[in-house]
Amino acid sequence: KNLIVALGEVVVDFIPTVSGVSLAEAPGFVKSPGGGPANMAVAAARLGAKVSFIGKLGDDMFGHMLLDMLEQNKVSGEGILFDPEARTALSFVTLRADGEREFMIYCNPKTDLRLKPEELNLDLLRSAKVLHYGSVSLMKEPCRWAHLKAMEVAKESGALLSYDPNLRLSIWPSPEEARTRILSIWDKTDIIKISDDELEFLTGSDKIDDESAMKLWHPNLTLLLVTLGSKGSRYYTKNFRGTVDSYHVKSVDATGAGDSFIGALLSKVVHDPTILENESKLREVVKFANACGAITTTKRGAILALPTEAEILALINGA
Ligand code: ATP
C-alpha cells in the first residue's frame, strides 16, 4: 500500500516562447501540461512513486491529451472522468522580467470544479497511503463536497493527507473568500506546504519568520513546510524545526517548483512515514525536495522540467 493519490486540476498551461515578457508582449505560446496537483503527481511518479490522479477533464482534444500525458508519465488515470458539457481549462502563464507572475485562466464553466462526490473512485481513495490536494477544488460546489468527501474516505482508511494551497488569487471571487476557504481544511490535514507569499497572505503579516509561521501551526498537523524560493525551505513539526538551504542553479522559470518540491517529499514519505518523526531523516528528504524544486526552475514549463532521481542526486553530490 504505497499509493499516492492526487486530487484536483490538470490544465493546459500556455507559456510564452521567450522568457521575461508579459502576457501582452509574448510573441507566441507553447502548450505545457500543468495544474498544481498534476505537477505533483508527475514529479512523484518520475521519482518512482506509484501515483493515481482523481479529477475531471473536458471531453475534448486537450482533455484526452492531458490524460495521455499523465499516463505516459506513469500516473494512472483510472480516477479521471470526462465531462462532455465542459471544456478543459487553459491557463496562460508568464513570468515577467520584474519577477511577477501573470495568469489568465480560461475555464467557463471550470471542468475540474464539476466533479461530484458520487463520482469519486472510492476504491482508489481507500487504497491511498497519501492523498494530496490543493485549494482550487474547494472553490465551488459540487467539487468542494467531492474534495471534502475524498479527504474523509482517505483519512478513514489511514491515509496521510497532504495539502498545498497553491494560491491563485485571480480565480477567487475575493481575497477574503480565498483565505477562508483555504484555511477551512487546515486542521484536517497532516502535511501542509506553503510558499513564502502564501505565508504572508494567510497570516496578513509582512514577515517571513517563525513567528508568522507559528500562526499557521495547528496541533493536528504533523509537518508544516514553508518554501522560500532560492533560499530553500523551512520545516516545522511538534518537536523540531529548521531551515534547509537550496542549491544554486540557473533559474529560468519557477512554475511548478513548489509542486515538484512536495512531489519529491511525498515520494519518500510514502515509503517511510517515520521520516516525519525523525529530524535527520526529514532534513535529508527536504534537501532532496529542495534539489528537485531547484532543477524544476531550470527549464520552462512545469511538467517538462521535472527531474529524475539521478539528476537530483547529481545536483546534491555536486556532479
Ligand atoms: P510554485 O507556486 O511556482 O509551484 P512555490 O512558490 O510554491 O512554487 P518555491 O518556493 O518557488 O515554491 O520553490 C520550491 C522549492 O524549490 C524551494 O523551497 C527551493 O528549494 C527550490 N527552488 C525554487 N526556486 C529556486 C531557485 N531559484 N534556486 C534554487 N532553488 C529553488
Residues whose N, C-alpha, C, O or C-beta is under 5 A from the ligand:
A	BS01	ATP	S195 T227 L228 G229 S230 G232 S233 S246 Y247 V249 S251 A254 T255 G256 A257 G258 D259 F261 A289 N290 G293 A294 T297
